[in-house]
Amino acid sequence: CDDELWRKLFQDRWGADATAFYAPEPEGAKPWKDVFVVQDRCDRYGL
């Protein structure tokens, strides 16, 4: 499933603690791809 791939990519890049913190609630409310894109953008712009 694509969502599981994005969750794994997120965890590989930012770690398990960040994965637990940013996990979509309730489960499946937002795709992991969206969570990854937002966090990547924040990192690039220093937010």
CHARMM internal coordinates of N, CA and C (Angstrom, degrees):
IC EDIT
DIST 1 N 1 CA 1.4557
DIST 1 CA 1 C 1.5346
ANGL 1 N 1 CA 1 C 109.39
DIST 1 C 2 N 1.3094
ANGL 1 CA 1 C 2 N 117.13
DIHE 1 N 1 CA 1 C 2 N 137.99
DIST 2 N 2 CA 1.4625
ANGL 1 C 2 N 2 CA 121.73
DIHE 1 CA 1 C 2 N 2 CA 179.73
DIST 2 CA 2 C 1.5198
ANGL 2 N 2 CA 2 C 112.63
DIHE 1 C 2 N 2 CA 2 C -58.57
DIST 2 C 3 N 1.3338
ANGL 2 CA 2 C 3 N 116.94
DIHE 2 N 2 CA 2 C 3 N -38.76
DIST 3 N 3 CA 1.4584
ANGL 2 C 3 N 3 CA 120.05
DIHE 2 CA 2 C 3 N 3 CA -177.63
DIST 3 CA 3 C 1.5276
ANGL 3 N 3 CA 3 C 111.06
DIHE 2 C 3 N 3 CA 3 C -61.92
DIST 3 C 4 N 1.3137
ANGL 3 CA 3 C 4 N 116.97
DIHE 3 N 3 CA 3 C 4 N -39.58
DIST 4 N 4 CA 1.4676
ANGL 3 C 4 N 4 CA 120.93
DIHE 3 CA 3 C 4 N 4 CA 178.70
DIST 4 CA 4 C 1.5246
ANGL 4 N 4 CA 4 C 110.61
DIHE 3 C 4 N 4 CA 4 C -66.25
DIST 4 C 5 N 1.3169
ANGL 4 CA 4 C 5 N 117.72
DIHE 4 N 4 CA 4 C 5 N -37.57
DIST 5 N 5 CA 1.4620
ANGL 4 C 5 N 5 CA 121.48
DIHE 4 CA 4 C 5 N 5 CA 176.65
DIST 5 CA 5 C 1.5227
ANGL 5 N 5 CA 5 C 110.55
DIHE 4 C 5 N 5 CA 5 C -61.54
DIST 5 C 6 N 1.3260
ANGL 5 CA 5 C 6 N 117.26
DIHE 5 N 5 CA 5 C 6 N -46.94
DIST 6 N 6 CA 1.4703
ANGL 5 C 6 N 6 CA 120.78
DIHE 5 CA 5 C 6 N 6 CA 179.77
DIST 6 CA 6 C 1.5229
ANGL 6 N 6 CA 6 C 111.39
DIHE 5 C 6 N 6 CA 6 C -64.26
DIST 6 C 7 N 1.3523
ANGL 6 CA 6 C 7 N 117.21
DIHE 6 N 6 CA 6 C 7 N -37.25
DIST 7 N 7 CA 1.4658
ANGL 6 C 7 N 7 CA 120.09
DIHE 6 CA 6 C 7 N 7 CA 177.05
DIST 7 CA 7 C 1.5258
ANGL 7 N 7 CA 7 C 110.17
DIHE 6 C 7 N 7 CA 7 C -63.12
DIST 7 C 8 N 1.3289
ANGL 7 CA 7 C 8 N 117.00
DIHE 7 N 7 CA 7 C 8 N -42.43
DIST 8 N 8 CA 1.4669
ANGL 7 C 8 N 8 CA 121.02
DIHE 7 CA 7 C 8 N 8 CA 179.27
DIST 8 CA 8 C 1.5243
ANGL 8 N 8 CA 8 C 110.80
DIHE 7 C 8 N 8 CA 8 C -65.72
DIST 8 C 9 N 1.3244
ANGL 8 CA 8 C 9 N 117.64
DIHE 8 N 8 CA 8 C 9 N -42.60
DIST 9 N 9 CA 1.4626
ANGL 8 C 9 N 9 CA 120.31
DIHE 8 CA 8 C 9 N 9 CA 177.37
DIST 9 CA 9 C 1.5266
ANGL 9 N 9 CA 9 C 110.92
DIHE 8 C 9 N 9 CA 9 C -61.00
DIST 9 C 10 N 1.3337
ANGL 9 CA 9 C 10 N 116.59
DIHE 9 N 9 CA 9 C 10 N -41.85
DIST 10 N 10 CA 1.4628
ANGL 9 C 10 N 10 CA 121.16
DIHE 9 CA 9 C 10 N 10 CA 178.09
DIST 10 CA 10 C 1.5265
ANGL 10 N 10 CA 10 C 110.01
DIHE 9 C 10 N 10 CA 10 C -61.16
DIST 10 C 11 N 1.3320
ANGL 10 CA 10 C 11 N 116.03
DIHE 10 N 10 CA 10 C 11 N -47.07
DIST 11 N 11 CA 1.4613
ANGL 10 C 11 N 11 CA 119.99
DIHE 10 CA 10 C 11 N 11 CA -178.60
DIST 11 CA 11 C 1.5241
ANGL 11 N 11 CA 11 C 111.27
DIHE 10 C 11 N 11 CA 11 C -64.91
DIST 11 C 12 N 1.3146
ANGL 11 CA 11 C 12 N 118.52
DIHE 11 N 11 CA 11 C 12 N -39.56
DIST 12 N 12 CA 1.4618
ANGL 11 C 12 N 12 CA 121.50
DIHE 11 CA 11 C 12 N 12 CA 178.60
DIST 12 CA 12 C 1.5256
ANGL 12 N 12 CA 12 C 111.32
DIHE 11 C 12 N 12 CA 12 C -63.31
DIST 12 C 13 N 1.3138
ANGL 12 CA 12 C 13 N 116.95
DIHE 12 N 12 CA 12 C 13 N -35.06
DIST 13 N 13 CA 1.4633
ANGL 12 C 13 N 13 CA 120.55
DIHE 12 CA 12 C 13 N 13 CA -176.22
DIST 13 CA 13 C 1.5279
ANGL 13 N 13 CA 13 C 112.97
DIHE 12 C 13 N 13 CA 13 C -84.87
DIST 13 C 14 N 1.3459
ANGL 13 CA 13 C 14 N 117.31
DIHE 13 N 13 CA 13 C 14 N -42.44
DIST 14 N 14 CA 1.4641
ANGL 13 C 14 N 14 CA 119.91
DIHE 13 CA 13 C 14 N 14 CA -172.69
DIST 14 CA 14 C 1.5231
ANGL 14 N 14 CA 14 C 114.14
DIHE 13 C 14 N 14 CA 14 C -113.42
DIST 14 C 15 N 1.3271
ANGL 14 CA 14 C 15 N 118.36
DIHE 14 N 14 CA 14 C 15 N -6.17
DIST 15 N 15 CA 1.4593
ANGL 14 C 15 N 15 CA 121.18
DIHE 14 CA 14 C 15 N 15 CA 175.52
DIST 15 CA 15 C 1.5196
ANGL 15 N 15 CA 15 C 114.14
DIHE 14 C 15 N 15 CA 15 C 91.97
DIST 15 C 16 N 1.3333
ANGL 15 CA 15 C 16 N 114.16
DIHE 15 N 15 CA 15 C 16 N 168.59
DIST 16 N 16 CA 1.4659
ANGL 15 C 16 N 16 CA 121.36
DIHE 15 CA 15 C 16 N 16 CA -174.98
DIST 16 CA 16 C 1.5224
ANGL 16 N 16 CA 16 C 112.50
DIHE 15 C 16 N 16 CA 16 C -68.09
DIST 16 C 17 N 1.3379
ANGL 16 CA 16 C 17 N 117.43
DIHE 16 N 16 CA 16 C 17 N -37.24
DIST 17 N 17 CA 1.4682
ANGL 16 C 17 N 17 CA 119.78
DIHE 16 CA 16 C 17 N 17 CA -178.92
DIST 17 CA 17 C 1.5197
ANGL 17 N 17 CA 17 C 111.02
DIHE 16 C 17 N 17 CA 17 C -63.62
DIST 17 C 18 N 1.3234
ANGL 17 CA 17 C 18 N 117.00
DIHE 17 N 17 CA 17 C 18 N -45.93
DIST 18 N 18 CA 1.4662
ANGL 17 C 18 N 18 CA 120.62
DIHE 17 CA 17 C 18 N 18 CA 178.54
DIST 18 CA 18 C 1.5254
ANGL 18 N 18 CA 18 C 110.56
DIHE 17 C 18 N 18 CA 18 C -66.11
DIST 18 C 19 N 1.3194
ANGL 18 CA 18 C 19 N 116.83
DIHE 18 N 18 CA 18 C 19 N -36.13
DIST 19 N 19 CA 1.4640
ANGL 18 C 19 N 19 CA 120.36
DIHE 18 CA 18 C 19 N 19 CA 178.58
DIST 19 CA 19 C 1.5223
ANGL 19 N 19 CA 19 C 110.21
DIHE 18 C 19 N 19 CA 19 C -61.74
DIST 19 C 20 N 1.3210
ANGL 19 CA 19 C 20 N 117.13
DIHE 19 N 19 CA 19 C 20 N -44.17
DIST 20 N 20 CA 1.4671
ANGL 19 C 20 N 20 CA 120.73
DIHE 19 CA 19 C 20 N 20 CA 178.59
DIST 20 CA 20 C 1.5259
ANGL 20 N 20 CA 20 C 110.68
DIHE 19 C 20 N 20 CA 20 C -65.88
DIST 20 C 21 N 1.3380
ANGL 20 CA 20 C 21 N 116.96
DIHE 20 N 20 CA 20 C 21 N -39.70
DIST 21 N 21 CA 1.4642
ANGL 20 C 21 N 21 CA 121.16
DIHE 20 CA 20 C 21 N 21 CA -177.34
DIST 21 CA 21 C 1.5268
ANGL 21 N 21 CA 21 C 111.80
DIHE 20 C 21 N 21 CA 21 C -67.71
DIST 21 C 22 N 1.3316
ANGL 21 CA 21 C 22 N 116.82
DIHE 21 N 21 CA 21 C 22 N -44.05
DIST 22 N 22 CA 1.4655
ANGL 21 C 22 N 22 CA 121.23
DIHE 21 CA 21 C 22 N 22 CA -175.08
DIST 22 CA 22 C 1.5267
ANGL 22 N 22 CA 22 C 113.79
DIHE 21 C 22 N 22 CA 22 C -91.90
DIST 22 C 23 N 1.3231
ANGL 22 CA 22 C 23 N 117.74
DIHE 22 N 22 CA 22 C 23 N 2.79
DIST 23 N 23 CA 1.4682
ANGL 22 C 23 N 23 CA 120.91
DIHE 22 CA 22 C 23 N 23 CA -178.94
DIST 23 CA 23 C 1.5257
ANGL 23 N 23 CA 23 C 110.44
DIHE 22 C 23 N 23 CA 23 C -56.61
DIST 23 C 24 N 1.3343
ANGL 23 CA 23 C 24 N 116.75
DIHE 23 N 23 CA 23 C 24 N 133.21
DIST 24 N 24 CA 1.4671
ANGL 23 C 24 N 24 CA 120.42
DIHE 23 CA 23 C 24 N 24 CA 179.05
DIST 24 CA 24 C 1.5305
ANGL 24 N 24 CA 24 C 111.12
DIHE 23 C 24 N 24 CA 24 C -60.96
DIST 24 C 25 N 1.3073
ANGL 24 CA 24 C 25 N 116.07
DIHE 24 N 24 CA 24 C 25 N 130.82
DIST 25 N 25 CA 1.4758
ANGL 24 C 25 N 25 CA 121.89
DIHE 24 CA 24 C 25 N 25 CA 177.28
DIST 25 CA 25 C 1.5109
ANGL 25 N 25 CA 25 C 109.03
DIHE 24 C 25 N 25 CA 25 C -119.83
DIST 25 C 26 N 1.3065
ANGL 25 CA 25 C 26 N 121.57
DIHE 25 N 25 CA 25 C 26 N 136.11
DIST 26 N 26 CA 1.4649
ANGL 25 C 26 N 26 CA 123.72
DIHE 25 CA 25 C 26 N 26 CA -12.27
DIST 26 CA 26 C 1.5230
ANGL 26 N 26 CA 26 C 110.43
DIHE 25 C 26 N 26 CA 26 C -65.14
DIST 26 C 27 N 1.3040
ANGL 26 CA 26 C 27 N 115.67
DIHE 26 N 26 CA 26 C 27 N 162.57
DIST 27 N 27 CA 1.4728
ANGL 26 C 27 N 27 CA 121.76
DIHE 26 CA 26 C 27 N 27 CA -177.66
DIST 27 CA 27 C 1.5214
ANGL 27 N 27 CA 27 C 110.90
DIHE 26 C 27 N 27 CA 27 C -47.20
DIST 27 C 28 N 1.3170
ANGL 27 CA 27 C 28 N 115.94
DIHE 27 N 27 CA 27 C 28 N 126.02
DIST 28 N 28 CA 1.4587
ANGL 27 C 28 N 28 CA 120.82
DIHE 27 CA 27 C 28 N 28 CA 178.27
DIST 28 CA 28 C 1.5185
ANGL 28 N 28 CA 28 C 114.45
DIHE 27 C 28 N 28 CA 28 C 85.13
DIST 28 C 29 N 1.3402
ANGL 28 CA 28 C 29 N 117.69
DIHE 28 N 28 CA 28 C 29 N 4.60
DIST 29 N 29 CA 1.4671
ANGL 28 C 29 N 29 CA 120.46
DIHE 28 CA 28 C 29 N 29 CA -179.06
DIST 29 CA 29 C 1.5283
ANGL 29 N 29 CA 29 C 111.18
DIHE 28 C 29 N 29 CA 29 C -66.37
DIST 29 C 30 N 1.3304
ANGL 29 CA 29 C 30 N 115.86
DIHE 29 N 29 CA 29 C 30 N -32.39
DIST 30 N 30 CA 1.4619
ANGL 29 C 30 N 30 CA 121.82
DIHE 29 CA 29 C 30 N 30 CA -179.38
DIST 30 CA 30 C 1.5221
ANGL 30 N 30 CA 30 C 107.32
DIHE 29 C 30 N 30 CA 30 C -139.12
DIST 30 C 31 N 1.3209
ANGL 30 CA 30 C 31 N 117.48
DIHE 30 N 30 CA 30 C 31 N 140.00
DIST 31 N 31 CA 1.4710
ANGL 30 C 31 N 31 CA 118.90
DIHE 30 CA 30 C 31 N 31 CA 179.28
DIST 31 CA 31 C 1.5338
ANGL 31 N 31 CA 31 C 111.36
DIHE 30 C 31 N 31 CA 31 C -66.24
DIST 31 C 32 N 1.3243
ANGL 31 CA 31 C 32 N 115.88
DIHE 31 N 31 CA 31 C 32 N 146.06
DIST 32 N 32 CA 1.4590
ANGL 31 C 32 N 32 CA 120.51
DIHE 31 CA 31 C 32 N 32 CA 177.69
DIST 32 CA 32 C 1.5203
ANGL 32 N 32 CA 32 C 111.53
DIHE 31 C 32 N 32 CA 32 C -60.98
DIST 32 C 33 N 1.3266
ANGL 32 CA 32 C 33 N 117.47
DIHE 32 N 32 CA 32 C 33 N -28.01
DIST 33 N 33 CA 1.4628
ANGL 32 C 33 N 33 CA 119.74
DIHE 32 CA 32 C 33 N 33 CA 178.31
DIST 33 CA 33 C 1.5257
ANGL 33 N 33 CA 33 C 110.04
DIHE 32 C 33 N 33 CA 33 C -59.34
DIST 33 C 34 N 1.3337
ANGL 33 CA 33 C 34 N 117.52
DIHE 33 N 33 CA 33 C 34 N -42.85
DIST 34 N 34 CA 1.4648
ANGL 33 C 34 N 34 CA 121.09
DIHE 33 CA 33 C 34 N 34 CA 178.79
DIST 34 CA 34 C 1.5227
ANGL 34 N 34 CA 34 C 111.10
DIHE 33 C 34 N 34 CA 34 C -63.65
DIST 34 C 35 N 1.3319
ANGL 34 CA 34 C 35 N 116.83
DIHE 34 N 34 CA 34 C 35 N -41.94
DIST 35 N 35 CA 1.4658
ANGL 34 C 35 N 35 CA 121.23
DIHE 34 CA 34 C 35 N 35 CA 178.75
DIST 35 CA 35 C 1.5298
ANGL 35 N 35 CA 35 C 109.54
DIHE 34 C 35 N 35 CA 35 C -61.90
DIST 35 C 36 N 1.3282
ANGL 35 CA 35 C 36 N 116.88
DIHE 35 N 35 CA 35 C 36 N -43.68
DIST 36 N 36 CA 1.4646
ANGL 35 C 36 N 36 CA 121.94
DIHE 35 CA 35 C 36 N 36 CA 179.97
DIST 36 CA 36 C 1.5234
ANGL 36 N 36 CA 36 C 110.86
DIHE 35 C 36 N 36 CA 36 C -62.31
DIST 36 C 37 N 1.3255
ANGL 36 CA 36 C 37 N 116.78
DIHE 36 N 36 CA 36 C 37 N -46.52
DIST 37 N 37 CA 1.4674
ANGL 36 C 37 N 37 CA 121.58
DIHE 36 CA 36 C 37 N 37 CA -177.35
DIST 37 CA 37 C 1.5264
ANGL 37 N 37 CA 37 C 110.55
DIHE 36 C 37 N 37 CA 37 C -61.18
DIST 37 C 38 N 1.3209
ANGL 37 CA 37 C 38 N 117.35
DIHE 37 N 37 CA 37 C 38 N -44.84
DIST 38 N 38 CA 1.4687
ANGL 37 C 38 N 38 CA 120.75
DIHE 37 CA 37 C 38 N 38 CA -179.64
DIST 38 CA 38 C 1.5239
ANGL 38 N 38 CA 38 C 110.49
DIHE 37 C 38 N 38 CA 38 C -64.10
DIST 38 C 39 N 1.3257
ANGL 38 CA 38 C 39 N 117.77
DIHE 38 N 38 CA 38 C 39 N -45.67
DIST 39 N 39 CA 1.4652
ANGL 38 C 39 N 39 CA 120.50
DIHE 38 CA 38 C 39 N 39 CA -178.82
DIST 39 CA 39 C 1.5272
ANGL 39 N 39 CA 39 C 110.72
DIHE 38 C 39 N 39 CA 39 C -65.76
DIST 39 C 40 N 1.3245
ANGL 39 CA 39 C 40 N 117.50
DIHE 39 N 39 CA 39 C 40 N -38.83
DIST 40 N 40 CA 1.4625
ANGL 39 C 40 N 40 CA 121.34
DIHE 39 CA 39 C 40 N 40 CA 177.49
DIST 40 CA 40 C 1.5252
ANGL 40 N 40 CA 40 C 110.37
DIHE 39 C 40 N 40 CA 40 C -62.18
DIST 40 C 41 N 1.3137
ANGL 40 CA 40 C 41 N 116.64
DIHE 40 N 40 CA 40 C 41 N -43.97
DIST 41 N 41 CA 1.4613
ANGL 40 C 41 N 41 CA 121.45
DIHE 40 CA 40 C 41 N 41 CA 179.46
DIST 41 CA 41 C 1.5322
ANGL 41 N 41 CA 41 C 110.46
DIHE 40 C 41 N 41 CA 41 C -62.83
DIST 41 C 42 N 1.3153
ANGL 41 CA 41 C 42 N 117.13
DIHE 41 N 41 CA 41 C 42 N -43.16
DIST 42 N 42 CA 1.4673
ANGL 41 C 42 N 42 CA 121.00
DIHE 41 CA 41 C 42 N 42 CA 178.30
DIST 42 CA 42 C 1.5283
ANGL 42 N 42 CA 42 C 110.65
DIHE 41 C 42 N 42 CA 42 C -61.36
DIST 42 C 43 N 1.3265
ANGL 42 CA 42 C 43 N 117.34
DIHE 42 N 42 CA 42 C 43 N -41.24
DIST 43 N 43 CA 1.4665
ANGL 42 C 43 N 43 CA 120.74
DIHE 42 CA 42 C 43 N 43 CA 178.28
DIST 43 CA 43 C 1.5244
ANGL 43 N 43 CA 43 C 111.40
DIHE 42 C 43 N 43 CA 43 C -63.27
DIST 43 C 44 N 1.3184
ANGL 43 CA 43 C 44 N 116.39
DIHE 43 N 43 CA 43 C 44 N -43.74
DIST 44 N 44 CA 1.4651
ANGL 43 C 44 N 44 CA 119.88
DIHE 43 CA 43 C 44 N 44 CA -177.39
DIST 44 CA 44 C 1.5210
ANGL 44 N 44 CA 44 C 112.42
DIHE 43 C 44 N 44 CA 44 C -66.61
DIST 44 C 45 N 1.3308
ANGL 44 CA 44 C 45 N 117.24
DIHE 44 N 44 CA 44 C 45 N -32.89
DIST 45 N 45 CA 1.4629
ANGL 44 C 45 N 45 CA 120.69
DIHE 44 CA 44 C 45 N 45 CA -178.31
DIST 45 CA 45 C 1.5216
ANGL 45 N 45 CA 45 C 112.33
DIHE 44 C 45 N 45 CA 45 C -98.44
DIST 45 C 46 N 1.3274
ANGL 45 CA 45 C 46 N 117.26
DIHE 45 N 45 CA 45 C 46 N 3.86
DIST 46 N 46 CA 1.4536
ANGL 45 C 46 N 46 CA 121.06
DIHE 45 CA 45 C 46 N 46 CA 175.95
DIST 46 CA 46 C 1.5125
ANGL 46 N 46 CA 46 C 114.89
DIHE 45 C 46 N 46 CA 46 C 70.87
DIST 46 C 47 N 1.3263
ANGL 46 CA 46 C 47 N 116.86
DIHE 46 N 46 CA 46 C 47 N 32.88
DIST 47 N 47 CA 1.4689
ANGL 46 C 47 N 47 CA 119.95
DIHE 46 CA 46 C 47 N 47 CA 179.44
DIST 47 CA 47 C 1.5077
ANGL 47 N 47 CA 47 C 111.40
DIHE 46 C 47 N 47 CA 47 C -94.93
END
COOR INIT
IC SEED 1 N 1 CA 1 C
IC BUILD
